[in-house]
Amino acid sequence: MARCPVCGFNVTYPGAERCTSCGAVLNVVPTNHCTNPSCPHYAAKTNFDKTVRRCPKCGALTTIGKQIDDLI
């Protein structure tokens, strides 16, 4: 069983290379940064926890938040 690094879903399908919930690639440790070039967190390349979908400073989507938003 693998845990999705993006959405946290427990993937139980044997040999799965992608999450069966959101489609993210499994077994990858993602970086999660602010996507707003005007934000200090963007300039600092602050790496947020994988559960943070919006920047706590400016409210822009994070890189993981954008990936999830694009899948929906």
SVG drawing of the C-alpha trace seen along z (x, -y; Angstrom):
<svg xmlns="http://www.w3.org/2000/svg" viewBox="-13 -42 28 48">
<polyline fill="none" stroke="black" stroke-width="0.4" points="0.0,0.0 1.3,-3.5 0.2,-6.9 -0.2,-9.6 2.3,-12.5 -0.2,-15.0 -3.7,-14.2 -2.8,-11.6 -5.0,-8.9 -4.1,-5.3 -3.6,-3.6 -4.2,0.2 -3.9,1.2 -0.8,3.5 2.0,1.9 0.2,-1.4 2.5,-4.1 -0.1,-6.9 -2.7,-7.8 -6.0,-6.2 -7.7,-9.3 -5.9,-12.3 -3.6,-10.9 -0.3,-12.2 2.8,-10.2 3.5,-8.0 6.8,-7.6 7.8,-11.2 8.5,-13.7 7.0,-16.9 8.1,-20.5 5.3,-22.8 5.9,-26.5 3.8,-29.7 3.1,-30.4 2.7,-34.2 5.9,-36.0 5.0,-39.1 4.9,-37.1 7.9,-36.9 7.3,-33.1 7.8,-32.8 11.1,-34.6 12.3,-32.7 11.2,-29.3 9.5,-28.5 8.6,-24.8 5.2,-24.3 3.8,-21.0 2.2,-18.9 -1.3,-19.6 -1.0,-23.4 -2.9,-24.3 -2.8,-28.1 0.0,-30.3 -0.6,-31.6 0.8,-35.0 -0.9,-35.9 -3.6,-33.3 -2.2,-32.1 -2.3,-28.5 0.8,-26.5 2.4,-24.2 0.5,-21.2 -2.7,-23.3 -2.3,-24.1 -1.7,-20.5 -4.9,-19.5 -6.9,-22.4 -5.7,-21.4 -7.0,-17.8 -10.5,-18.9"/>
</svg>
